Amino acid sequence: MKNHNDFHFRLVSSRRGSALLIAYFMILVLLGIGASFAVLSASESKTAERQRLTAVAFHLAEAGIERGLSDLRQDFISGGTINSWVDGNIHGYVIGPDTVNFYAIPYTDTSLNGGTYNVALKNVSGSSGDIWVRSTGTIGGVSQTITVYTKMYSVSPWNYAIFAGRGAAGAMVNGNVDIRGSVLILGSGLNPGDLAIDLGGTAEFVGNNYRTLAAALRAKVPALPTTVIGGETVETLNAKLHVKRGIIGLSGSSTVGEINIAGNAYKETADGVFTNDGFGGNQGAASVHSDNGTTNAYDLGEAVRFPSLSDPYMGYSSYQEYLKNNALVLTNQLNNVTSTSVFSYSNANGSISMDGAGNLTISGIVYVDGGNSVNLVDKGKTINYTGKGSILSTGNVQVDVNLLTAGNNSFPNNNIGFMTPNNITLGTTAQMDAMGLFYAENQITCSKQTDILGTFVSNYFNMGTNVPAIYQVPEVINHLPPGMIGGNTYWYTIVGWIKS
């Protein structure tokens, strides 16, 4: 009996010892699990904090990009006569250019939301309007970098040879014409299948040089910029064709651009063609000679619109009202101007005069009221003008006289602009040459073998059949006459970006 009880006691004690060991083991397991949860929680907390800092650093980098882009845009807008990112001054910062290394924009305050950003630029070889922007955002020891390739487009209507607006069924631009320079056509009133352009004969659209420009006229304008093509330095208008809506009709021997020919001093092919609706006519895309081919879509989005004289402006109900209230206002004084006219009108807002010997002087804004037309008509004669001024006619505008600046290298330092809510006609009685800017809210008609140096802006165009020619002058955008509608409009676009 004693032995039995002793065995029972030893058995119970053994079981109690095992339970205690199990309890200790479970406690150790629970402590391990708890410690693991604590370590995991701390790790997740650190990971979450780093993710938060990474996101904040990325947003700081974005803020730096936006600030850099803003300064680049303002540099173009307020650049005076130099619109460039390669002149060593970017919106007041004396920096660059450098096409090899990034150089910092020396911002004095880059603190934001507890972090900082640093912005640097690198120029693109051969381009004054393309640049790399790099921004690094840093917070809590975490950094994020964004690099953006930026191209500045001027979408002022005066940065083209032709800027076309609304249009209607049929062709907006037609005829047999030689257009040298960039062309932008919105075609906002066209239906699917409508032609925006209908060219035939020997017409050339978006010529990229002054090959056909008479030497006497060429001497009056600045030399074209140059570029390197196939190892050759050649002149170029940097000409591009943008068509938002409407088919580009090419028939006969009409072309967009020219076939590249080595060994001369000018660029033949267009820099680029961007169209949503493609090509038509009996030649179509086969007659397009462009650096980027024929399949690129319209690239300016919704940034561009046709400027209207009825648009509100600066607290006035319309831009036309603004002009009238800030101009020398006349009635019928300019409805029969010839090379022998003698007159002089002026006030604090503008002036215009002629001396009887074919010399016209203009400055400021001149507004011709009452539905009266402005007519400069003197077949085969010449009016030489000096000064910089604009004329708005509430009627039509007719120019049938050679209208030229006085002296070599004189346009567009001297520059005259015409505006009307109605129509402009040029060269209806005889072949003529003219230098200036022409805005007709309805239609521009250009006839005979007329040569125009400057820009046409209108909703509709009629170019006739006698091969008139229009030559864009790139420096026009830096020498606009006072009051010209649609001036100083710019837009930048991000071509591509890299996060690192």
Secondary structure as GFF3:
##gff-version 3
##sequence-region A 1 500
A	DSSP	alpha_helix	2	77	.	.	.	ID=ss1
A	DSSP	beta_strand	103	104	.	.	.	ID=ss2
A	DSSP	beta_strand	111	112	.	.	.	ID=ss3
A	DSSP	beta_strand	115	123	.	.	.	ID=ss4
A	DSSP	beta_strand	130	139	.	.	.	ID=ss5
A	DSSP	beta_strand	142	154	.	.	.	ID=ss6
A	DSSP	three_ten_helix	157	159	.	.	.	ID=ss7
A	DSSP	beta_strand	162	164	.	.	.	ID=ss8
A	DSSP	beta_strand	173	175	.	.	.	ID=ss9
A	DSSP	beta_strand	178	180	.	.	.	ID=ss10
A	DSSP	beta_strand	183	185	.	.	.	ID=ss11
A	DSSP	beta_strand	195	199	.	.	.	ID=ss12
A	DSSP	beta_strand	204	207	.	.	.	ID=ss13
A	DSSP	alpha_helix	215	218	.	.	.	ID=ss14
A	DSSP	beta_strand	226	229	.	.	.	ID=ss15
A	DSSP	beta_strand	232	235	.	.	.	ID=ss16
A	DSSP	beta_strand	240	243	.	.	.	ID=ss17
A	DSSP	beta_strand	247	250	.	.	.	ID=ss18
A	DSSP	beta_strand	255	256	.	.	.	ID=ss19
A	DSSP	beta_strand	272	275	.	.	.	ID=ss20
A	DSSP	beta_strand	279	280	.	.	.	ID=ss21
A	DSSP	three_ten_helix	284	287	.	.	.	ID=ss22
A	DSSP	alpha_helix	319	324	.	.	.	ID=ss23
A	DSSP	beta_strand	328	330	.	.	.	ID=ss24
A	DSSP	beta_strand	342	346	.	.	.	ID=ss25
A	DSSP	beta_strand	350	355	.	.	.	ID=ss26
A	DSSP	beta_strand	359	368	.	.	.	ID=ss27
A	DSSP	beta_strand	374	393	.	.	.	ID=ss28
A	DSSP	beta_strand	397	405	.	.	.	ID=ss29
A	DSSP	beta_strand	415	420	.	.	.	ID=ss30
A	DSSP	beta_strand	423	426	.	.	.	ID=ss31
A	DSSP	beta_strand	433	446	.	.	.	ID=ss32
A	DSSP	beta_strand	451	462	.	.	.	ID=ss33
A	DSSP	beta_strand	469	471	.	.	.	ID=ss34
A	DSSP	three_ten_helix	474	478	.	.	.	ID=ss35
A	DSSP	beta_strand	490	499	.	.	.	ID=ss36
###
